Amino acid sequence: MSLQEQVAGRTRRVCFEVQLARSALGETLAGLRAVFAGSGMHYWVVPVLEAGSL
């Protein structure tokens, strides 16, 4: 944490969501692991039961 983050008691984080086919999951995670190794990036995988626009 930077000095400013320590004083504020929080750290800046970025969150993004990706929706992709299950068949692309392994390759996507492998690519992310290669690029962001050691960064402390956290991820989770959840099923999307339905998606669309209204």
Protein Blocks (a to p, Z undefined) as FASTA:
>chain_A
ZZklmmnopacdddddddddfklmmmmmmmmmmmmgonlpacdddddfbgcdZZ
